[in-house]
Amino acid sequence: MFQIENLGEAKFKSPLQLSTVRGDNIFNFVSDSDKLVYDLSMDAYTNCLTNNQEPHCLEKAGPRQHLHFDPKRTTAAIVTCGGLCPGINNVIRGVVMALHYFYGVKRILGVPYGYEGLNPGMGHGFMELTPDKVKDIHQFGGTILGSSRGAQSVGVMVDTLVENHIDILFTIGGDGTLKGADSIGEEIQKRGLDIAVVGIPKTIDNDIDIIDKSFGFETSFDIASPILRDAHNEAKGAYNGVSIVKLMGRDSGFIAASAALAQPVVNFVLIPEQHFNLYGDGGFLEALKKRLEAKHHAVIVVAEGAGQHLFAKEEVKTDASGNVQHDDIGIFLKDKIKEYFKETFPVTVKYIDPSYIVRSAAANSGDSVFCSGLAYMAVHGAMAGKTKFVVGRVNNKFVYLPISAVTKKRKKIDLESEFWFAVLQSTGQPFML
């Protein structure tokens, strides 16, 4: 289920001066046989015992004693794709530093503007990445390599890797990027090439399946938190004041829900996972009316993908990455609230959309630590010859996962989970709207 593919024999001794002995106070090399159990529940444990089965296990991430690639002859490339996210520069920096200082890899290329940079027809060329060039980039948001959305010819991209003697391709991106990386890996495999493809999951929405969280997510709701505080001040500043804050979350509402928990002044959280009705008994507008009658102010946080069922759509449009383009739920709610209360009592509605400020921020301390760990573990796996894998944390441990395992579906909030129940307890909103 979670088997990691390897390019071949690992015959080069690692330059890392690590140990293989427990108790000598030196970090030990990790073996491919070091596994971590995926499902830690008692039910899963009992089921394995009853059926005499081994549990599903994940390959532990970390430095291997022997490498597939000779560091002195290795060329690596890094590409960043999709929307911006806090921490991309941290990951780029971490990969470059690990390749250069841990393993002595001297030729590291930056691929400009996403997968476009692997298409020579776009004319972007490559950027040489050195420790001096990346040493300060973690202080800034965005990506020094630039990014883009949309697919390029897999054959052309693999041709580019071959022509430039690239041995390892590090892809930093979300669901679409990772699927692209898997396709590149498949083409490499068909051609019998000795090139590793590595994924480092990036999505501000935290919707990559299986892994605990993706980098940048913690920063996103950290940045959103003071915005919610200020939205609360705006709402309280008017009699029957309503503040609507729209946060990112195309298919999953993790940012909206987490920000509301971090800044517990929010009264309603609307997410894509939960359909809600506007009108009628138990509907959102009726619940908002009760809130205003009781407290005379309200703060609403809505994820961008929430409430799309309320729009009459003749056709579904997608962006260059294949993501469904959603209608603006924030403006829609603002208009519907004003319309609903026009005949009831006057309200003052303020609408705030900080989406692009949030996603272009620099990583906070927690994400910065996380990004470095992801980068280092990605480099260790790549140098050992592992391919078509992503690095992530599962059950709070760094592991390697097949790209195909994490791209089967998007991770979403479980409405019966403790997490969502905590949100409902914090906001006081009804279980169903």
Secondary structure by P-SEA (a helix, b strand, c coil): cbbbbbccccccccccccccccccccbbbbcccccccccccaaaaaaaaaaccccbbbbbbccccccccccccbbbbbbbbccccccaaaaaaaaaaaaaccccccbbbbbccccccccccccbbbbbbccccccccccccccccccccccccaaaaaaaaaaacccbbbbbccaaaaaaaaaaaaaaaaacccbbbbbbcccccccccccccccaaaaaaaaaaaaaaaaaaaaacccbbbbbbbbcccccaaaaaaaaaacccccccccccbbbbccccccaaaaaaaaaaacccbbbbbccccccccccccbbbbccccccccccaaaaaaaaaaaaacccbbbbbbbbbaaaaaaaccccaaaaaaaaaaaaaaaaaaaaccccbbbbbcccccccccccccccbbbbbccccaaaaaaaaaacccccc
